[in-house]
């Protein structure tokens, strides 16, 4: 199974319901068929980082998360390093930062 998330909101403000993406709120959920995730026009926000963290922690057969940022920022490599430290349910999971939009 593959999902695609496209970000349209270009606001970096996180809503009050941000805690709804906390991993603890999904203790009984497993994305057991999720193999690939594409995040298009990704904005590095707290909400977006928590979504990725949740997907990595709850997807035991995940192969990769493809991230296409809305714009390339100076912190892109720091973001990738931070993402690589998140707990992963799948030992095969890779996070790929697509700087040039080649996976469109």
C-alpha positions as CSV (number, residue, x, y, z in Angstrom):
1,X,0.0,0.0,0.0
2,X,1.2,3.5,-0.8
3,X,-0.1,6.9,0.4
4,X,0.7,10.3,-0.9
5,X,0.4,13.5,1.1
6,X,0.4,16.8,-0.6
7,X,0.9,19.9,1.5
8,X,-1.1,23.0,0.3
9,X,-1.0,25.1,3.4
10,X,2.1,27.3,3.2
11,X,1.7,28.5,6.8
12,X,4.2,27.3,9.3
13,X,1.8,27.7,12.2
14,X,0.8,24.5,13.8
15,X,-2.8,24.1,14.9
16,X,-3.9,23.5,18.6
17,X,-4.6,19.9,17.8
18,X,-0.9,19.2,17.2
19,X,-0.9,16.6,20.0
20,X,-3.3,14.5,18.0
21,X,-0.3,13.3,16.0
22,X,1.6,12.1,19.1
23,X,2.6,8.5,18.8
24,X,1.1,7.7,22.2
25,X,-2.4,8.5,20.8
26,X,-1.9,5.6,18.3
27,X,-0.7,2.9,20.6
28,X,-3.1,0.3,19.2
29,X,-2.6,1.3,15.5
30,X,-0.2,-0.4,13.0
31,X,0.0,0.5,9.4
32,X,0.7,-3.2,8.5
33,X,0.5,-2.8,4.7
34,X,2.1,0.6,4.2
35,X,5.2,0.2,2.0
36,X,5.8,3.7,0.6
37,X,4.8,7.3,1.5
38,X,5.3,10.3,-0.7
39,X,5.2,13.7,0.9
40,X,4.9,16.3,-1.9
41,X,5.4,20.1,-1.3
42,X,6.5,19.2,2.2
43,X,6.9,22.0,4.7
44,X,9.2,21.4,7.7
45,X,6.8,22.0,10.5
46,X,6.2,20.4,13.9
47,X,3.1,18.8,12.5
48,X,4.9,17.4,9.5
49,X,7.8,16.0,11.6
50,X,5.4,14.3,13.9
51,X,3.5,12.8,11.0
52,X,6.8,11.3,9.7
53,X,7.7,10.1,13.2
54,X,4.3,8.4,13.5
55,X,4.5,6.7,10.1
56,X,8.1,5.4,10.8
57,X,7.1,4.1,14.2
58,X,3.9,2.3,13.1
59,X,4.8,0.9,9.7
60,X,6.6,-2.5,10.0
61,X,6.8,-3.2,6.2
62,X,7.7,0.4,5.2
63,X,10.4,0.5,2.6
64,X,10.7,4.3,2.1
65,X,9.3,7.7,2.7
66,X,10.0,10.1,-0.2
67,X,10.0,13.7,0.8
68,X,9.8,16.5,-1.8
69,X,10.2,19.8,0.0
70,X,8.2,22.8,-1.1
71,X,11.5,24.7,-1.2
72,X,15.1,23.7,-0.3
73,X,16.2,25.4,2.8
74,X,19.5,25.5,4.6
75,X,18.3,23.1,7.3
76,X,17.4,20.3,4.9
77,X,20.3,18.1,5.8
78,X,19.8,18.7,9.5
79,X,16.2,17.7,9.0
80,X,17.2,14.5,7.2
81,X,19.7,13.7,10.0
82,X,16.9,14.2,12.6
83,X,14.5,12.0,10.7
84,X,17.1,9.2,10.5
85,X,17.1,9.1,14.4
86,X,13.4,8.5,14.7
87,X,12.3,5.0,15.9
88,X,11.5,2.8,13.0
89,X,9.2,-0.3,13.0
90,X,10.8,-1.5,9.7
91,X,14.5,-2.2,9.5
92,X,14.3,-1.6,5.8
93,X,12.8,1.9,6.0
94,X,14.6,4.7,4.3
95,X,13.9,8.4,4.3
96,X,14.7,10.0,0.9
97,X,14.8,13.7,0.6
98,X,14.0,14.5,-3.0
99,X,15.5,18.0,-3.6
100,X,14.7,18.1,-7.4
101,X,11.2,16.7,-7.5
102,X,12.2,13.7,-9.6
103,X,9.6,11.4,-8.0
104,X,6.7,13.4,-9.3
